[in-house]
């Protein structure tokens, strides 16, 4: 998975425009190591995430000691059936906007929500999510906590008539993908590459934007398979071919962690009702809920 994109860097002119100074001033600041930068083929580039952190640390504090206004009470990121249910049942009053791990993380970095659910695999090794925060939000006051481990695999028709046993068996099949911003799609592309399944070896249907949409495409006979959750396959009485166990985390702004809505939500997730619901859905392990995997400065 490609993490660093050209748009993640600012040019000297772009940073000068943001700070409303002349480009010569930016060169002077870089020479004095007053601003984070990198030099490539003699040209200065400024990592956007580091610049944002640099600016945040230099923000004037108001009378209440806050450097930035609190983000809206919204949960962002990847769609998860248990998370969706818990937000409603907790009575926290938290709204939600779920459109994929990467979409949610970008919105979270822009402070459009208090937390972000995500399951983004580490590019080169086993792991989940932390690398994204370290790459795009270094030195920011963000906590990454474990939500649950989930069973993910191929959702297939009941009885698995196609005898699909793994990713390689999708050759020639109608497969429903997820949107590019979804952690599921990133994982599918990795698994397909590892299995030697070429992008043109299967029929790629219209992307599904939620876990339920994947199951519905298979249930209605539009697709032969799609990468999804064990809990959703069980809900729709479909077949399931287990492939991986993934960690779903919540990135939370540290100040928002202590807000009443977030604490009400966390408190509910420690109740027997929450554990019972996870067991009923199947495919979840919530025993590590609340374990911190990253705590920014």
CORGI-V929312 format. One record per helix or strand of 3 or more residues. SS is the DSSP state (H for helix, E for strand). FROM is the first residue (numbers start at 1). TO is the last residue. If there is no record, write none. Layout:
ss:SS from:FROM to:TO
ss:SS from:FROM to:TO
//
This chain:
ss:H from:6 to:8
ss:H from:12 to:19
ss:H from:23 to:31
ss:E from:38 to:40
ss:E from:43 to:47
ss:H from:48 to:57
ss:E from:74 to:77
ss:H from:81 to:89
ss:E from:95 to:98
ss:H from:101 to:109
ss:E from:115 to:118
ss:H from:130 to:136
ss:E from:142 to:156
ss:H from:167 to:170
ss:E from:174 to:176
ss:H from:183 to:195
ss:H from:199 to:201
ss:H from:211 to:219
ss:E from:225 to:229
ss:H from:230 to:235
ss:E from:239 to:253
ss:H from:254 to:257
ss:H from:260 to:268
ss:H from:272 to:281
ss:E from:292 to:295
//
